[in-house]
């Protein structure tokens, strides 16, 4: 900023509008440079990543330096399953500015400085073979942009930048393993992971907060991946994103009102079965299946929207009638509410490319795998259609 000349002094003042403008630009550049330097020194873990950005997962040493003794950064666990990705490059799938919580009661909660990476899901090796396949949360402090030398930060500097007042010393791999499970008073194994700790590393976010949708738009979370480079294509992509935001907002508002009136949420799913039927197809990974119609599935559900205890989520409806490939049979998962391993009497099915898109749940980017009863599927062995095998079929890769 230039100093304003006092009245009556003989100092030299800017004589033209151009000179004043130049002084203001110089002052703005000085402030911007100072802020950038402060960000590098004190907030180097904030990258403001967007969908499609390429990153490299930091080294094991750098990441451990950011964690407290329980293997957490800002209460988010760094799980043993994540170590295998250190030093590798990936593309950002979605920004994790918000996420769904099923532990207390269903809600969307606020999260900061985190992303999901394409195709990176928990394989359960550090949690006795849990098969949930959850999309992993990555703090930006654990990542760096590829090809950017400014993101090469010494481990000690990184630790100082993100250390919390309760941090004491470096975390170790042994600490990560120990933090992933413990015995309760009854001698049962209770597991801890990102899914079980969602309320701890997120904060309340009001349904009425419009900033969540602005973040969805700015982050690229609503991109289809189909747009071209022309201005017309980008304009159309923007309009489609706005349309999806408006649709999600209207549905969310309607369902919020229905929740308070104890009415049915949209889309309406009402079971008609007095007793849940059982059907076993013994489906195996790689087989092609067709998802039954909505009417066929409703006939297998009781009034609580369940089949033998398994809830049919409304986000599964858009897949009705589609043909997909079996990814795996699910026999056990960690219950995110209790932390205990649940062994299923009747194994469920997970399908390739079939994830929750949260069109009816405020656009949560978590992309959870829905579990399918074999009642809701039928073999499509004679189908000649080409079925995409990538994990997220809606993502168009170059």
Phi, psi and omega per residue, in radians:
X1 nan 2.418 3.084
X2 -1.537 2.582 -3.088
X3 -1.378 2.287 -3.128
X4 -1.234 2.332 -3.113
X5 -1.279 2.335 3.116
X6 -1.315 2.599 -3.133
X7 -1.102 2.353 3.064
X8 1.527 -0.112 3.131
X9 -1.427 2.844 -3.110
X10 -1.744 0.309 -3.093
X11 -1.212 2.936 -3.119
X12 -1.621 2.211 3.133
X13 -1.925 2.723 3.087
X14 -1.036 2.293 -3.038
X15 -1.683 -0.307 -3.093
X16 -2.261 2.828 3.095
X17 -1.106 -0.613 3.135
X18 -1.115 -0.714 3.137
X19 -1.126 -0.748 3.112
X20 -1.080 -0.749 -3.139
X21 -1.086 -0.718 -3.135
X22 -1.122 -0.709 3.101
X23 -1.099 -0.711 3.102
X24 -1.136 -0.707 3.115
X25 -1.124 -0.711 3.115
X26 -1.108 -0.723 3.135
X27 -1.131 -0.742 3.125
X28 -1.097 -0.691 3.129
X29 -1.139 -0.656 3.105
X30 -1.115 -0.788 3.120
X31 -1.116 -0.749 3.136
X32 -1.076 -0.726 3.132
X33 -1.126 -0.706 3.129
X34 -1.143 -0.719 3.124
X35 -1.141 -0.694 3.136
X36 -1.118 -0.715 3.129
X37 -1.139 -0.707 3.110
X38 -1.130 -0.677 3.128
X39 -1.112 -0.700 -3.138
X40 -1.154 -0.635 -3.073
X41 -1.441 -0.725 -3.008
X42 -1.884 -0.363 -3.078
X43 -2.317 0.774 -3.068
X44 -1.194 -0.186 -3.099
X45 -1.517 -0.075 3.130
X46 -1.700 1.962 -3.089
X47 -1.854 -0.260 -3.091
X48 0.918 0.846 -3.119
X49 -1.181 2.639 3.064
X50 -2.198 2.902 -3.141
X51 -1.001 2.296 3.114
X52 1.685 -0.257 3.111
X53 -1.159 2.487 3.073
X54 -1.627 2.380 -3.130
X55 -2.352 2.897 2.987
X56 -2.140 2.305 3.092
X57 -1.243 2.301 -3.101
X58 -1.107 2.920 -3.129
X59 -1.205 2.831 3.132
X60 -1.014 -0.726 -3.131
X61 -1.080 -0.792 -3.125
X62 -1.104 -0.749 -3.098
X63 -1.206 -0.789 3.128
X64 -1.030 -0.546 -3.139
X65 -1.193 -0.317 3.137
X66 -1.570 -0.173 -2.960
X67 -1.721 2.650 2.996
X68 -1.425 -3.065 -3.050
X69 -1.177 -0.296 3.100
X70 -1.665 0.150 3.090
X71 1.327 0.593 -3.088
X72 -2.211 2.625 2.973
X73 -2.183 2.057 -3.076
X74 0.899 0.735 3.076
X75 1.282 -0.017 3.087
X76 -1.553 2.105 3.141
X77 -1.221 2.386 2.909
X78 -1.645 1.918 -2.971
X79 -1.480 2.679 3.119
X80 -0.968 -0.542 -3.129
X81 -1.118 -0.298 -3.059
X82 -1.509 -0.284 -3.081
X83 -1.074 -0.574 -3.074
X84 -1.133 -0.271 -3.086
X85 -1.666 -0.038 -3.124
X86 -1.028 2.329 3.113
X87 1.475 -0.095 -3.121
X88 -1.672 2.771 -3.110
X89 -1.857 2.431 -3.135
X90 -2.534 2.968 3.079
X91 -1.903 2.509 3.126
X92 -1.183 2.200 3.119
X93 -1.506 -0.902 3.111
X94 -2.608 2.656 2.910
X95 -1.396 2.416 3.138
X96 -1.747 1.106 3.115
X97 -1.376 -0.267 3.071
X98 -2.674 2.828 3.125
X99 -2.721 2.774 -3.131
X100 -1.495 2.616 3.121
X101 -2.237 2.128 3.121
X102 -1.877 0.054 -2.960
X103 -1.375 -0.954 3.138
X104 -1.417 -1.125 2.956
X105 -2.742 2.794 -3.016
X106 -1.094 2.315 3.072
X107 -2.826 2.887 3.010
X108 -1.846 2.235 -3.061
X109 -2.073 2.715 -3.069
X110 -1.463 2.443 3.057
X111 -2.397 2.685 -3.087
X112 -2.253 2.584 2.971
X113 0.961 0.798 -3.137
X114 -2.500 2.707 3.132
X115 -2.470 2.899 2.916
X116 -1.899 2.524 -3.133
X117 -1.870 2.589 -3.080
X118 -1.053 2.164 3.012
X119 1.303 0.061 -3.067
X120 -1.717 1.755 3.114
X121 -2.095 2.713 3.126
X122 -1.178 2.254 3.136
X123 -1.646 -0.005 3.036
X124 1.336 0.094 -3.082
X125 -1.161 -0.464 3.122
X126 -1.605 0.049 -3.125
X127 -2.330 0.800 3.038
X128 0.934 0.666 2.998
X129 1.418 0.485 3.034
X130 -1.008 2.366 -3.047
X131 -1.890 0.314 -3.090
X132 -1.160 -0.584 3.118
X133 1.135 0.775 -3.093
X134 -1.219 2.507 3.024
X135 -1.198 2.303 -3.015
X136 -1.470 2.464 3.003
X137 -1.524 2.335 3.101
X138 -2.152 2.092 2.997
X139 -1.212 2.500 3.136
X140 -1.107 -0.370 3.078
X141 -1.140 -0.346 -3.124
X142 -1.633 0.048 -3.048
X143 -2.242 2.853 2.986
X144 -2.560 2.613 3.129
X145 -1.189 2.482 3.131
X146 -1.315 2.463 3.081
X147 1.270 0.254 3.135
X148 -2.041 1.853 -3.087
X149 -1.161 -0.356 -3.141
X150 -1.196 -0.309 -3.135
X151 -1.578 0.048 3.092
X152 -1.468 1.702 -3.050
X153 -1.996 2.280 3.090
X154 -0.998 2.561 -3.073
X155 -1.008 -0.695 -3.110
X156 -1.149 -0.707 3.101
X157 -1.147 -0.696 3.120
X158 -1.117 -0.702 -3.136
X159 -1.131 -0.726 3.133
X160 -1.135 -0.613 -3.072
X161 -1.218 -0.571 -3.035
X162 -2.004 -0.015 -3.081
X163 -1.121 2.449 3.072
X164 -1.668 2.863 -3.129
X165 -1.070 -0.379 -3.101
X166 -1.595 -0.090 -3.116
X167 -1.217 2.470 3.128
X168 -2.566 1.726 3.110
X169 1.449 3.021 -3.092
X170 -1.505 2.580 3.010
X171 -1.390 2.702 3.104
X172 -2.132 2.909 3.092
X173 -1.059 -0.666 3.110
X174 -1.075 -0.623 3.107
X175 -1.132 -0.693 3.111
X176 -1.077 -0.789 -3.130
X177 -1.128 -0.733 -3.116
X178 -1.174 -0.585 -3.101
X179 -1.327 -0.240 -3.058
X180 -1.385 -0.301 3.113
X181 -2.786 2.734 3.128
X182 -2.709 2.941 3.099
X183 -1.736 2.369 3.050
X184 -1.538 -3.044 -3.068
X185 -1.106 -0.461 3.138
X186 -1.538 0.034 -3.138
X187 1.440 0.170 3.126
X188 -1.499 2.580 3.087
X189 -1.399 2.191 3.093
X190 -2.021 2.172 -3.057
X191 -1.686 2.622 3.059
X192 -2.182 2.274 3.126
X193 -2.660 -3.067 3.129
X194 -1.104 -0.650 -3.112
X195 -1.161 -0.633 -3.123
X196 -1.358 -0.314 -3.031
X197 -1.898 0.261 -3.091
X198 -0.898 -0.799 -3.131
X199 -1.119 -0.360 -3.084
X200 -1.411 -0.633 -3.080
X201 -1.829 0.189 3.056
X202 -2.176 2.944 3.115
X203 -2.245 2.826 -3.131
X204 -1.081 2.456 3.052
X205 -2.360 2.156 -3.108
X206 -1.155 2.507 3.053
X207 -1.033 -0.558 -3.032
X208 -1.442 -0.042 -3.090
X209 -1.288 1.917 -3.083
X210 -1.290 -0.267 -3.088
X211 -1.116 -0.457 3.134
X212 -1.074 -0.641 -3.119
X213 -1.369 -0.546 3.049
X214 -1.131 -0.711 3.096
X215 -1.131 -0.671 3.091
X216 -1.022 -0.704 -3.091
X217 -1.279 -0.784 -3.077
X218 -1.245 -0.540 -3.054
X219 -1.335 -0.316 -3.050
X220 1.576 0.104 -3.120
X221 -1.078 -0.387 -3.080
X222 -1.724 0.072 3.134
X223 -1.179 2.489 3.114
X224 -1.496 -0.383 -3.072
X225 1.424 0.134 -3.080
X226 -1.858 -0.087 -3.059
X227 -1.302 2.721 3.066
X228 -1.690 -2.850 -3.090
X229 -1.664 -0.135 -3.095
X230 -1.312 2.767 3.138
X231 -1.111 -0.644 3.120
X232 -1.105 -0.714 3.124
X233 -1.128 -0.742 -3.136
X234 -1.155 -0.643 3.107
X235 -1.131 -0.757 3.115
X236 -1.107 -0.739 3.129
X237 -1.055 -0.703 3.120
X238 -1.132 -0.757 3.135
X239 -1.105 -0.729 3.116
X240 -1.118 -0.665 3.111
X241 -1.137 -0.749 3.094
X242 -1.072 -0.729 3.126
X243 -1.053 -0.748 3.126
X244 -1.157 -0.645 3.084
X245 -1.092 -0.788 3.140
X246 -1.088 -0.767 3.129
X247 -1.072 -0.800 -3.137
X248 -1.109 -0.655 -3.137
X249 -1.163 -0.754 -3.141
X250 -1.131 -0.802 3.127
X251 -1.100 -0.745 3.132
X252 -1.089 -0.739 3.117
X253 -1.109 -0.784 3.134
X254 -1.055 -0.805 -3.104
X255 -1.191 -0.563 3.079
X256 -1.125 -0.733 3.101
X257 -1.140 -0.761 3.133
X258 -1.097 -0.646 3.124
X259 -1.075 -0.724 -3.128
X260 -1.289 -0.481 3.094
X261 -1.551 -0.012 -3.083
X262 1.058 0.594 3.108
X263 -1.716 3.115 -3.134
X264 -1.352 2.455 3.128
X265 -1.486 2.793 3.061
X266 -1.649 2.455 -0.106
X267 -1.315 2.629 -2.999
X268 -1.343 2.142 3.098
X269 -2.154 1.965 -3.091
X270 -2.277 1.997 3.108
X271 -1.262 2.640 -3.113
X272 -2.121 -0.050 -3.058
X273 -1.441 2.360 3.030
X274 -1.320 -0.605 3.105
X275 -2.410 2.279 -3.062
X276 -1.150 2.122 3.118
X277 -1.288 2.781 -3.141
X278 -2.082 2.313 3.063
X279 -2.473 2.250 -3.117
X280 -2.072 2.058 3.117
X281 -1.789 -0.217 -3.096
X282 0.946 0.799 -3.137
X283 -1.137 2.518 -3.090
X284 -2.152 2.701 3.122
X285 -0.918 2.349 3.129
X286 1.728 -0.320 3.134
X287 -1.266 2.562 3.053
X288 -1.557 2.372 3.121
X289 -2.326 2.721 3.012
X290 -1.934 2.294 3.098
X291 -1.319 2.329 -3.113
X292 -1.125 2.858 3.111
X293 -1.233 2.872 3.124
X294 -1.027 -0.743 -3.118
X295 -1.101 -0.706 3.126
X296 -1.136 -0.691 -3.125
X297 -1.242 -0.706 3.133
X298 -1.021 -0.553 -3.132
X299 -1.230 -0.227 3.138
X300 -1.767 -0.058 -3.057
X301 -1.805 2.550 3.019
X302 -1.481 -3.046 -3.056
X303 -1.197 -0.300 3.099
X304 -1.581 0.179 3.067
X305 1.260 0.535 -3.074
X306 -2.217 2.708 2.984
X307 -2.178 1.923 -3.090
X308 0.869 0.763 3.064
X309 1.592 -0.271 -3.122
X310 -1.592 2.165 -3.074
X311 -1.414 2.382 3.043
X312 -1.636 1.954 -3.084
X313 -1.400 2.472 3.127
X314 -1.076 -0.420 3.123
X315 -1.195 -0.179 3.128
X316 -1.492 -0.287 -3.073
X317 -1.030 -0.719 -3.125
X318 -1.057 -0.286 -3.132
X319 -1.551 -0.094 -3.140
X320 -1.040 2.317 3.138
X321 1.527 -0.177 -3.138
X322 -1.452 2.836 3.141
X323 -1.981 2.223 -3.053
X324 -2.448 2.945 -3.135
X325 -1.834 2.441 3.113
X326 -1.203 2.196 3.083
X327 -1.494 -0.855 3.121
X328 -2.920 2.857 2.970
X329 -1.619 2.367 -3.099
X330 -1.854 2.076 -3.111
X331 -1.856 -0.473 -3.110
X332 -2.649 2.488 3.087
X333 -2.499 2.725 3.024
X334 -1.417 2.195 3.097
X335 -1.282 2.026 -3.054
X336 -1.176 -0.301 3.117
X337 -1.434 -0.691 -3.073
X338 -1.837 -0.363 -3.074
X339 1.391 0.060 -3.119
X340 -1.652 2.664 3.098
X341 -1.339 2.253 3.119
X342 -1.839 2.102 3.077
X343 -1.705 2.094 -3.023
X344 -1.417 2.276 3.073
X345 -1.180 -0.660 3.104
X346 -2.088 1.845 -3.094
X347 -0.956 2.538 3.097
X348 -1.772 2.979 -3.105
X349 -2.054 2.413 2.990
X350 -1.978 2.349 -3.084
X351 -1.861 2.525 3.127
X352 -1.150 2.334 3.079
X353 1.296 0.034 -3.104
X354 -1.820 1.827 -3.117
X355 -2.316 2.842 3.066
X356 -1.245 2.123 3.113
X357 -1.657 -0.090 3.054
X358 0.990 0.634 3.071
X359 -1.158 -0.432 -3.114
X360 -1.910 0.129 -3.090
X361 -2.358 0.850 2.964
X362 1.057 0.545 2.952
X363 1.082 0.696 3.022
X364 -1.055 2.324 -3.081
X365 -1.574 0.180 -2.960
X366 -1.223 -0.403 3.052
X367 0.908 0.953 -3.137
X368 -1.234 2.519 3.024
X369 -1.300 2.155 2.988
X370 -1.295 2.601 3.053
X371 -1.738 2.329 -3.066
X372 -1.995 2.280 2.929
X373 -1.280 2.640 3.090
X374 -1.186 -0.331 3.028
X375 -1.055 -0.516 -3.025
X376 -1.597 0.086 -3.087
X377 -2.261 2.778 2.981
X378 -2.535 2.567 -3.086
X379 -1.076 2.505 3.077
X380 -2.248 0.880 -3.008
X381 -1.111 -0.502 -3.081
X382 -1.619 0.115 -3.113
X383 -1.339 2.277 -3.120
X384 -1.698 0.042 -3.090
X385 -1.143 2.556 3.072
X386 -1.423 2.187 -3.087
X387 -1.939 2.160 3.108
X388 -1.072 2.460 -3.110
X389 -1.891 -0.066 3.131
X390 -1.237 2.748 -3.016
X391 -1.077 -0.731 3.141
X392 -2.053 1.651 -3.008
X393 -1.137 -0.373 -3.107
X394 -1.394 -0.127 -3.138
X395 -1.609 2.143 3.137
X396 -1.615 1.974 -3.114
X397 -1.650 2.543 3.109
X398 -1.309 nan nan
